[in-house]
Amino acid sequence: MPARTKRTYNLSAESVRRVRELASEYAVADTQDRVVEIAIDRLHREKRDELEAARWAEAAQDPEFRRDMATIREVMRDGDEWPR
């Protein structure tokens, strides 16, 4: 089991109620701590994915990047595609 660190956060009563409800009523996780970890993981993944999407969108506007992608596309179409 990974090392655990005890932390104290000041949450609203509503947030605490929701965490308890997610654990007990909806069985999202077996503990309230795990509910919080799942929520943090999801939020972190969302933000990371948003940043990655923004970077790809920015790259798609870059003429040099577009040329590089076109070159790669042509190289990959060398008549020896896989699978056959």
Secondary structure, 3 states (H helix, E strand, C coil): CCCCCCCCCCCCHHHHHHHHHHHHCCCCCCCHHHHHHHHHHHHHHHHHHHHHHHHHHHHHCCHHHHHHHHHHHHHHCCCCCCCC
